[in-house]
Amino acid sequence: MSRSKRPGKRVVDQSLLVLGAGALATGLAVLTLAPSTSVASSHREAPLIAGDPRADNTDVYAFTSPDRSDTVTLVANWIPFEEPNGGPNFYPFADDACYTIKIDNTGDGRPDVTYTWKFRNEIRDAANQFLYNTGQVTSLNDPDLNFRQFYDLTVTDERGQTRTLLRNAPVAPSRTGEASMPNYGTLRNQAVLGVQGGGKAFAGQTEDPFFADLRVFDLLYGGDLSKRGQDTLAGYNVNTVALQIPKKDLALRGNATRNPVIGIWSTTERRGADVTGSGPKAKTKDGYRQVSRLGNPLVNEVVVPLQFKDAFNSISPDQDRTVQPVVDKVYDPILPKLIQQIYGIPAPATPRNDLAEIYLTGICKACGPIKADLNAHRLNQDADLRQIVPAEELRLNMAVPPTARPNRLGVLAGDLGGFPNGRRLADDVIDISLQAVEGAAQTGQLVPALAEGDKVNANEVAFGSSFPYVALPHTKNVNRSGGGNGVKQSSLKPAQASAFGALGALLLGVGGYRAWRRRRTA
């Protein structure tokens, strides 16, 4: 090539570099302006698990099925703050972990029934495609669904005997958008499967059912209760596993009439992984280690001190009583003192035996100051009282029928079908927990100054009337212009911003390479 043409070539190279830098800067700027995620019910609740979102348990729900009262529905969620437009890889379950829901029907803090999900990936065309789906997807077997997941579901009894309930069951995919999946409800329905014995199972992406104004963690709304009412979780999705199981399959000795109380929690286990911190580690016989755990909402967020959060995630409930600093914070919690410091509302006297009932023993007249026989394991007629230990579990009395008109404040409002007797999707656990730590469960009276709670009283979308009850996942990006947390956003969507960033990197690379070649041939 003649020298007379090189100046034009140099201009092209410089233009590519300038355009690339501009596009990359634009993409980074938009992504930087997007609101950052925060801590939710158990979304990113401990330092280590915050760095492993696919193992991060966000919420657990357990309630008598409103349309099938002889069954209990169990729901557990993972992967907090899934932005709907989070392509190109979106949000698969981890294929190197075990996801579990565990049931304690004896009160000894150990699982008597364990449901375990293990996932595997299948990619139709990994060599020539980068897309999650290559065309419009109308069924779970659609050839245009390039990335698919399947799972095996097993149940293990108290003797360690395991049997398979489902094998190679399909997962409802991440909802990549309305153009790609115009009738996602059909895909959801195809992922609801019957389980031997009369149950149902589901795994897939859903709308995040937890609702709250999480600026509560900004020194309780910065000391200004007028600045509440924004649902921080609105618009985000999660990954969900759900089961609907006959009560007899969960109850002690298979008798839900004599033994209606169960304790529930969920875990994530990774092979070879570990969680640092004091206390023993929960390790399964096949080499998996527990890295996440969740029973009652908000325990690891606002009860457990920072020093012990990772350790708490690694142990089984039967070991809770051995971690004395954590037990101490149930009887002498941090949050009421913070409320008194900021808002002048006197903290209830300690020790907080009422909170010990809610979190550690279950509620019964013989258990503590809350004068009700509700959901303590000692209410099971066949329970061995010598085996019952204090353990943090979400307890459910399966004999309490579904409430015809549920109250979001659950037991505090006289609705015994709600939290802390299990947890329904619509239970307002932020408001309930604020009232409980201020003594409302013991006095039977709501604290007037906190009566409005976080002023987010319901989910932003309605829940379903049949299993799995959780709403369909969102498709619109969370950080829309003028939305979010009030910070002025670019009109670019996060996916578009990512595209600008990728384009910028490509242009920079091409421009740099062309400039290097020009210098080599000069």
C-alpha positions as CSV (number, residue, x, y, z in Angstrom):
1,M,0.0,0.0,0.0
2,S,1.4,3.5,-0.9
3,R,2.3,6.0,1.7
4,S,-0.3,8.4,0.3
5,K,-3.0,6.1,1.6
6,R,-1.6,5.7,5.1
7,P,-2.8,9.0,6.6
8,G,-6.4,8.0,5.7
9,K,-5.8,4.6,7.3
10,R,-4.4,6.3,10.4
11,V,-7.6,8.4,10.6
12,V,-9.7,5.3,10.5
13,D,-7.7,3.6,13.2
14,Q,-7.9,6.7,15.4
15,S,-11.6,7.0,14.8
16,L,-12.1,3.3,15.8
17,L,-10.1,4.0,19.1
18,V,-12.1,7.1,19.9
19,L,-15.5,5.5,19.1
20,G,-14.5,2.4,21.1
21,A,-13.4,4.4,24.1
22,G,-16.7,6.4,23.9
23,A,-18.9,3.4,23.6
24,L,-17.1,1.6,26.4
25,A,-17.3,4.7,28.7
26,T,-21.0,5.0,27.9
27,G,-21.7,1.4,28.8
28,L,-19.7,1.6,32.0
29,A,-21.3,4.9,33.0
30,V,-24.8,3.5,32.7
31,L,-24.0,0.4,34.6
32,T,-22.3,2.4,37.3
33,L,-25.4,4.6,37.7
34,A,-27.6,1.6,38.2
35,P,-28.8,1.3,41.8
36,S,-26.7,-1.2,43.9
37,T,-28.2,-4.2,45.5
38,S,-28.7,-4.4,49.2
39,V,-29.6,-7.0,51.8
40,A,-33.1,-8.5,51.9
41,S,-34.9,-11.2,53.9
42,S,-31.8,-13.4,53.3
43,H,-30.5,-11.8,50.1
44,R,-26.7,-11.5,50.5
45,E,-27.0,-11.8,54.3
46,A,-23.5,-13.0,55.2
47,P,-20.1,-11.9,53.8
48,L,-19.1,-15.1,52.1
49,I,-22.4,-16.1,50.6
50,A,-22.8,-12.7,49.1
51,G,-20.1,-13.6,46.7
52,D,-21.8,-16.8,45.6
53,P,-25.3,-15.8,44.4
54,R,-26.2,-19.2,42.9
55,A,-25.8,-20.7,46.4
56,D,-27.5,-17.8,48.2
57,N,-30.7,-18.9,49.8
58,T,-33.0,-15.8,49.8
59,D,-36.3,-16.9,51.4
60,V,-38.2,-20.0,52.6
61,Y,-42.0,-20.3,52.8
62,A,-44.1,-23.1,54.3
63,F,-47.9,-23.1,54.5
64,T,-50.9,-25.3,54.3
65,S,-52.0,-25.2,50.6
66,P,-55.1,-23.0,50.3
67,D,-56.6,-25.1,47.6
68,R,-55.4,-28.5,48.8
69,S,-55.7,-28.4,52.6
70,D,-54.4,-32.0,53.0
71,T,-51.0,-30.8,51.7
72,V,-48.2,-28.4,52.7
73,T,-46.5,-26.2,50.1
74,L,-42.8,-25.6,50.5
75,V,-41.0,-22.9,48.5
76,A,-37.3,-22.0,48.6
77,N,-35.6,-19.3,46.6
78,W,-32.1,-18.6,45.4
79,I,-30.0,-16.0,43.4
80,P,-31.0,-12.6,44.8
81,F,-31.7,-9.5,42.6
82,E,-32.0,-11.2,39.2
83,E,-32.3,-8.3,36.7
84,P,-34.8,-9.6,34.1
85,N,-32.5,-8.5,31.2
86,G,-29.5,-10.3,32.6
87,G,-28.4,-12.0,29.3
88,P,-26.7,-13.6,27.6
89,N,-26.3,-16.3,30.3
90,F,-29.2,-15.3,32.5
91,Y,-29.7,-17.3,35.7
92,P,-29.2,-21.1,35.8
93,F,-29.1,-23.1,39.0
94,A,-25.6,-24.3,39.9
95,D,-24.8,-27.7,38.5
96,D,-22.2,-28.3,41.1
97,A,-24.3,-27.9,44.2
98,C,-27.2,-29.6,46.1
99,Y,-30.3,-27.5,47.0
100,T,-32.4,-28.9,49.8
101,I,-35.5,-28.3,51.9
102,K,-35.3,-30.1,55.3
103,I,-38.0,-31.1,57.7
104,D,-37.6,-31.8,61.5
105,N,-40.6,-33.5,62.9
106,T,-39.1,-34.6,66.2
107,G,-37.7,-31.4,67.5
108,D,-34.1,-32.5,67.8
109,G,-32.8,-30.0,65.2
110,R,-31.9,-32.7,62.7
111,P,-33.6,-33.4,59.4
112,D,-36.1,-36.3,59.4
113,V,-37.1,-35.7,55.8
114,T,-34.7,-34.1,53.3
115,Y,-35.7,-33.1,49.7
116,T,-32.7,-32.6,47.5
117,W,-32.4,-31.1,44.0
118,K,-29.4,-31.6,41.7
119,F,-29.3,-29.8,38.4
120,R,-27.5,-30.5,35.1
121,N,-27.1,-28.3,32.0
122,E,-27.7,-29.2,28.4
123,I,-26.6,-26.9,25.5
124,R,-27.9,-27.8,22.0
125,D,-25.2,-25.7,20.2
126,A,-22.3,-24.5,22.2
127,A,-19.9,-24.2,19.2
128,N,-21.9,-21.9,17.0
129,Q,-24.2,-20.0,19.3
130,F,-24.0,-17.5,22.2
131,L,-27.7,-17.1,22.7
132,Y,-29.8,-18.7,25.5
133,N,-32.5,-19.2,22.9
134,T,-32.1,-19.0,19.1
135,G,-35.7,-18.2,18.3
136,Q,-39.2,-18.0,19.8
137,V,-39.7,-20.6,22.6
138,T,-43.1,-22.2,22.9
139,S,-42.4,-25.3,24.9
140,L,-39.7,-26.7,27.2
141,N,-38.7,-29.1,24.3
142,D,-38.5,-26.3,21.7
143,P,-35.4,-26.7,19.6
144,D,-34.9,-23.0,19.8
145,L,-34.3,-23.3,23.6
146,N,-30.5,-23.6,23.3
147,F,-29.7,-23.7,27.0
148,R,-31.8,-26.1,29.2
149,Q,-31.6,-27.5,32.7
150,F,-32.9,-30.7,34.2
151,Y,-33.0,-31.9,37.8
152,D,-33.2,-35.0,39.9
153,L,-35.3,-34.8,43.0
154,T,-34.8,-37.2,45.9
155,V,-36.1,-37.6,49.4
156,T,-34.1,-39.0,52.3
157,D,-35.7,-40.2,55.5
158,E,-34.3,-40.1,59.1
159,R,-32.5,-43.4,58.6
160,G,-30.6,-42.0,55.6
161,Q,-32.6,-44.1,53.0
162,T,-32.9,-42.1,49.8
163,R,-35.4,-42.7,46.9
164,T,-35.8,-40.8,43.7
165,L,-39.0,-38.8,43.2
166,L,-38.2,-37.3,39.8
167,R,-35.4,-37.9,37.3
168,N,-34.4,-35.6,34.5
169,A,-37.2,-33.2,35.2
170,P,-37.2,-30.0,33.1
171,V,-36.6,-26.6,34.7
172,A,-38.7,-23.6,33.6
173,P,-36.1,-21.4,31.8
174,S,-35.0,-17.9,32.6
175,R,-37.6,-15.6,31.0
176,T,-35.4,-14.0,28.4
177,G,-38.1,-11.6,27.1
178,E,-41.5,-11.2,25.6
179,A,-40.2,-11.6,22.1
180,S,-38.4,-14.8,23.0
181,M,-41.1,-16.3,25.2
182,P,-44.4,-14.8,24.4
183,N,-46.4,-17.2,26.5
184,Y,-44.3,-17.9,29.5
185,G,-47.3,-19.2,31.5
186,T,-47.3,-22.3,29.2
187,L,-43.6,-23.0,30.0
188,R,-44.4,-22.6,33.7
189,N,-47.2,-25.1,33.5
190,Q,-45.1,-27.6,31.7
191,A,-42.6,-27.4,34.5
192,V,-45.2,-28.3,37.2
193,L,-44.9,-32.1,37.5
194,G,-46.7,-34.7,39.6
195,V,-44.7,-36.5,42.3
196,Q,-45.4,-40.1,43.4
197,G,-47.6,-40.1,46.5
198,G,-49.9,-37.3,45.4
199,G,-47.5,-34.3,45.4
200,K,-46.3,-31.7,42.9
201,A,-42.9,-30.2,42.1
202,F,-41.6,-27.1,40.3
203,A,-38.2,-25.6,39.6
204,G,-37.5,-22.5,37.6
205,Q,-37.4,-18.7,37.5
206,T,-40.1,-16.7,39.3
207,E,-40.8,-13.2,40.4
208,D,-39.2,-12.5,43.8
209,P,-42.1,-12.7,46.3
210,F,-40.3,-10.9,49.1
211,F,-41.4,-7.3,49.5
212,A,-39.8,-4.6,51.7
213,D,-38.3,-1.2,51.8
214,L,-34.8,-2.3,52.5
215,R,-33.6,1.2,53.4
216,V,-34.4,-0.1,56.8
217,F,-30.7,-1.0,56.8
218,D,-29.8,2.6,56.4
219,L,-30.0,3.3,60.1
220,L,-33.7,2.5,60.1
221,Y,-34.6,5.0,57.3
222,G,-32.1,7.5,58.5
223,G,-34.2,8.4,61.5
224,D,-37.0,9.7,59.3
225,L,-40.0,7.4,59.1
226,S,-41.6,9.6,56.5
227,K,-39.1,8.2,54.0
228,R,-40.5,4.8,53.6
229,G,-42.7,2.9,51.2
230,Q,-40.5,1.9,48.2
231,D,-40.4,-1.8,47.5
232,T,-36.7,-2.4,46.9
233,L,-37.3,-5.9,45.5
234,A,-39.9,-4.8,43.0
235,G,-39.1,-5.9,39.5
236,Y,-36.5,-8.5,40.4
237,N,-36.7,-12.3,39.9
238,V,-35.3,-15.3,41.7
239,N,-34.8,-19.0,41.1
240,T,-37.4,-21.2,42.9
241,V,-37.9,-24.8,43.9
242,A,-41.3,-25.7,45.2
243,L,-43.0,-28.8,46.5
244,Q,-46.6,-29.6,47.4
245,I,-46.5,-32.6,49.7
246,P,-49.2,-34.6,51.6
247,K,-49.0,-33.7,55.3
248,K,-48.6,-37.3,56.3
249,D,-45.3,-37.5,54.4
250,L,-43.9,-34.7,56.6
251,A,-45.4,-35.6,60.0
252,L,-43.8,-37.6,62.8
253,R,-44.8,-41.3,62.4
254,G,-46.8,-40.3,59.3
255,N,-49.6,-39.0,61.5
256,A,-50.4,-35.3,61.0
257,T,-53.4,-35.4,63.3
258,R,-51.4,-36.5,66.4
259,N,-48.2,-34.8,65.3
260,P,-48.9,-31.7,63.3
261,V,-45.8,-29.6,64.1
262,I,-42.8,-29.6,61.8
263,G,-39.7,-27.4,61.5
264,I,-38.5,-26.3,58.1
265,W,-35.2,-24.9,56.7
266,S,-33.4,-24.9,53.4
267,T,-29.7,-25.3,52.6
268,T,-27.2,-25.1,49.8
269,E,-24.3,-27.6,49.8
270,R,-21.2,-27.5,47.6
271,R,-18.7,-30.2,47.2
272,G,-15.4,-29.3,48.8
273,A,-16.5,-25.8,49.6
274,D,-16.3,-24.4,53.1
275,V,-17.5,-21.4,55.1
276,T,-15.0,-19.9,57.5
277,G,-15.8,-18.9,61.1
278,S,-16.2,-20.5,64.5
279,G,-18.3,-23.5,65.2
280,P,-18.7,-27.0,63.7
281,K,-19.3,-27.5,60.0
282,A,-22.2,-29.4,58.5
283,K,-20.8,-32.0,56.1
284,T,-22.7,-34.6,54.2
285,K,-21.4,-38.1,53.7
286,D,-20.7,-37.6,50.0
287,G,-18.3,-34.7,50.5
288,Y,-20.7,-31.8,50.2
289,R,-20.4,-28.9,52.7
290,Q,-23.3,-26.6,53.7
291,V,-22.6,-23.0,52.6
292,S,-26.1,-21.4,53.0
293,R,-29.0,-22.0,55.4
294,L,-32.3,-20.3,55.9
295,G,-35.3,-21.0,58.2
296,N,-37.0,-17.9,59.7
297,P,-36.6,-14.7,57.7
298,L,-34.2,-12.0,58.9
299,V,-32.4,-14.1,61.5
300,N,-29.0,-14.0,59.9
301,E,-29.5,-10.4,59.0
302,V,-30.6,-8.7,62.2
303,V,-30.0,-11.3,65.0
304,V,-26.7,-12.9,64.3
305,P,-23.6,-10.6,64.8
306,L,-21.3,-10.1,61.8
307,Q,-18.6,-12.3,63.3
308,F,-20.8,-15.4,63.3
309,K,-22.8,-15.0,60.1
310,D,-20.7,-17.3,57.9
311,A,-20.5,-19.9,60.7
312,F,-24.3,-19.8,61.1
313,N,-24.7,-20.5,57.4
314,S,-22.5,-23.6,57.8
315,I,-24.2,-25.4,60.7
316,S,-27.3,-27.5,61.3
317,P,-30.0,-26.3,63.7
318,D,-29.2,-29.0,66.2
319,Q,-25.9,-27.2,66.7
320,D,-27.3,-23.7,67.3
321,R,-27.4,-24.0,71.0
322,T,-23.6,-24.6,71.0
323,V,-22.9,-21.1,69.5
324,Q,-23.6,-19.2,72.7
325,P,-22.9,-15.7,71.3
326,V,-25.7,-16.2,68.8
327,V,-28.1,-17.6,71.4
328,D,-27.3,-14.6,73.6
329,K,-28.4,-12.2,70.8
330,V,-31.8,-13.9,70.7
331,Y,-32.3,-13.2,74.4
332,D,-30.6,-9.7,74.2
333,P,-31.1,-8.6,70.6
334,I,-29.3,-5.7,68.9
335,L,-32.3,-4.2,66.9
336,P,-34.5,-2.9,69.8
337,K,-31.5,-1.0,71.2
338,L,-30.9,0.6,67.8
339,I,-34.6,1.5,67.5
340,Q,-34.4,3.1,71.0
341,Q,-31.3,5.0,70.0
342,I,-32.8,6.4,66.8
343,Y,-36.5,6.8,67.5
344,G,-36.6,6.9,71.3
345,I,-38.9,3.8,71.5
346,P,-37.9,2.0,74.7
347,A,-36.4,-1.4,74.2
348,P,-38.3,-4.2,76.0
349,A,-36.7,-5.7,79.0
350,T,-34.3,-8.7,78.7
351,P,-34.0,-11.6,78.6
352,R,-36.3,-11.9,75.6
353,N,-37.9,-15.2,76.2
354,D,-40.7,-14.3,73.7
355,L,-38.1,-14.1,70.9
356,A,-36.7,-17.5,72.0
357,E,-40.1,-19.0,71.5
358,I,-40.5,-17.6,68.0
359,Y,-37.0,-18.5,66.8
360,L,-35.7,-21.4,69.0
361,T,-38.4,-23.5,70.6
362,G,-41.7,-22.7,68.9
363,I,-44.7,-21.1,70.7
364,C,-46.5,-23.0,73.5
365,K,-47.8,-22.1,76.9
366,A,-45.2,-24.1,78.6
367,C,-42.4,-22.7,76.4
368,G,-42.4,-19.1,77.5
369,P,-44.4,-15.9,78.0
370,I,-46.5,-16.1,74.8
371,K,-49.7,-17.7,76.1
372,A,-50.7,-19.9,73.2
373,D,-50.2,-23.5,72.1
374,L,-49.2,-22.9,68.5
375,N,-46.2,-24.5,66.9
376,A,-43.7,-26.0,69.4
377,H,-42.6,-29.6,68.7
378,R,-43.6,-30.5,72.3
379,L,-47.2,-30.2,71.0
380,N,-46.7,-33.4,69.0
381,Q,-48.3,-36.2,71.0
382,D,-45.6,-38.7,70.0
383,A,-42.7,-36.4,70.6
384,D,-39.9,-37.5,72.9
385,L,-39.5,-34.4,75.1
386,R,-36.0,-35.4,76.0
387,Q,-34.8,-35.1,72.4
388,I,-36.2,-31.6,71.8
389,V,-33.5,-28.9,71.7
390,P,-33.6,-25.1,71.0
391,A,-33.0,-24.8,67.2
392,E,-33.6,-22.0,64.7
393,E,-36.3,-23.4,62.3
394,L,-39.4,-22.1,60.6
395,R,-42.1,-24.0,62.5
396,L,-45.5,-24.8,61.1
397,N,-48.5,-26.4,62.8
398,M,-50.1,-28.2,59.9
399,A,-53.4,-28.6,61.9
400,V,-54.1,-24.9,61.5
401,P,-56.4,-24.6,58.5
402,P,-55.9,-22.0,55.7
403,T,-57.3,-18.6,56.5
404,A,-60.2,-17.5,54.3
405,R,-59.1,-13.9,54.4
406,P,-55.4,-13.8,55.3
407,N,-54.0,-10.9,57.3
408,R,-50.5,-9.7,56.2
409,L,-49.5,-9.4,59.9
410,G,-50.2,-13.1,60.6
411,V,-50.3,-14.3,64.2
412,L,-49.9,-10.7,65.5
413,A,-53.3,-9.9,63.9
414,G,-55.0,-13.1,65.2
415,D,-54.5,-14.9,61.9
416,L,-52.9,-18.2,63.1
417,G,-52.3,-19.4,59.5
418,G,-49.5,-16.8,59.0
419,F,-46.0,-16.0,60.2
420,P,-44.5,-17.0,62.6
421,N,-46.6,-20.1,62.2
422,G,-45.0,-21.0,58.9
423,R,-44.8,-18.3,56.3
424,R,-47.1,-17.5,53.4
425,L,-46.0,-15.6,50.3
426,A,-48.1,-12.5,51.4
427,D,-47.0,-12.4,55.0
428,D,-45.4,-9.0,55.7
429,V,-42.4,-10.3,57.6
430,I,-40.6,-7.0,57.9
431,D,-43.5,-5.4,59.7
432,I,-44.2,-8.5,61.8
433,S,-40.5,-8.8,62.8
434,L,-40.3,-5.1,63.8
435,Q,-43.3,-5.5,66.0
436,A,-42.1,-8.7,67.4
437,V,-38.7,-7.4,68.5
438,E,-40.6,-4.5,70.2
439,G,-42.5,-7.1,72.2
440,A,-45.9,-7.2,70.4
441,A,-46.0,-11.0,70.4
442,Q,-45.8,-11.0,74.2
443,T,-48.1,-8.1,75.0
444,G,-50.6,-8.8,72.2
445,Q,-50.5,-5.1,71.3
446,L,-48.9,-3.5,68.2
447,V,-46.4,-0.7,68.9
448,P,-48.2,2.4,67.7
449,A,-45.0,4.2,66.5
450,L,-44.2,1.3,64.3
451,A,-47.7,0.4,63.2
452,E,-47.0,1.3,59.6
453,G,-43.8,-0.6,59.4
454,D,-41.9,-0.1,56.2
455,K,-45.2,1.0,54.4
456,V,-44.7,-1.7,51.8
457,N,-47.7,-3.9,52.6
458,A,-48.0,-6.2,49.6
459,N,-46.1,-7.6,46.7
460,E,-46.1,-5.5,43.5
461,V,-47.8,-8.3,41.6
462,A,-50.5,-10.8,42.7
463,F,-49.7,-14.3,43.6
464,G,-51.3,-17.3,41.9
465,S,-54.2,-19.3,43.3
466,S,-52.7,-22.7,42.5
467,F,-49.4,-24.4,42.9
468,P,-46.6,-23.1,42.8
469,Y,-48.5,-19.8,43.7
470,V,-45.4,-17.6,43.0
471,A,-45.9,-15.0,40.2
472,L,-44.4,-15.3,36.7
473,P,-40.9,-13.7,36.4
474,H,-40.6,-10.0,35.3
475,T,-39.4,-9.1,31.8
476,K,-38.9,-5.3,32.1
477,N,-35.6,-4.1,33.3
478,V,-35.5,-2.7,36.8
479,N,-33.4,0.4,36.2
480,R,-35.8,2.1,33.8
481,S,-35.4,5.8,33.2
482,G,-37.0,7.7,36.1
483,G,-37.5,4.6,38.1
484,G,-35.4,2.8,40.6
485,N,-34.4,4.6,43.8
486,G,-34.9,8.1,42.5
487,V,-31.4,8.4,41.0
488,K,-31.7,9.8,37.4
489,Q,-31.1,6.9,35.1
490,S,-29.9,6.8,31.5
491,S,-32.5,5.9,29.0
492,L,-30.3,3.0,28.1
493,K,-31.3,-0.4,29.5
494,P,-28.6,-2.4,31.3
495,A,-28.6,-4.9,28.4
496,Q,-28.1,-2.0,26.0
497,A,-25.4,-0.6,28.3
498,S,-23.7,-4.0,28.3
499,A,-23.9,-4.0,24.5
500,F,-22.3,-0.5,24.3
501,G,-19.5,-1.8,26.5
502,A,-19.0,-4.8,24.4
503,L,-19.1,-2.8,21.2
504,G,-16.6,-0.4,22.7
505,A,-14.2,-3.2,23.7
506,L,-14.5,-4.6,20.1
507,L,-13.8,-1.2,18.5
508,L,-10.9,-0.6,20.8
509,G,-9.5,-4.0,20.0
510,V,-9.9,-3.6,16.2
511,G,-8.5,-0.1,16.2
512,G,-5.6,-1.1,18.4
513,Y,-4.8,-4.1,16.2
514,R,-5.0,-2.0,13.0
515,A,-2.7,0.6,14.5
516,W,-0.2,-2.1,15.6
517,R,-0.2,-3.6,12.1
518,R,0.3,-0.2,10.5
519,R,3.3,0.5,12.7
520,R,4.7,-3.0,11.9
521,T,4.4,-2.4,8.1
522,A,5.6,1.2,8.2
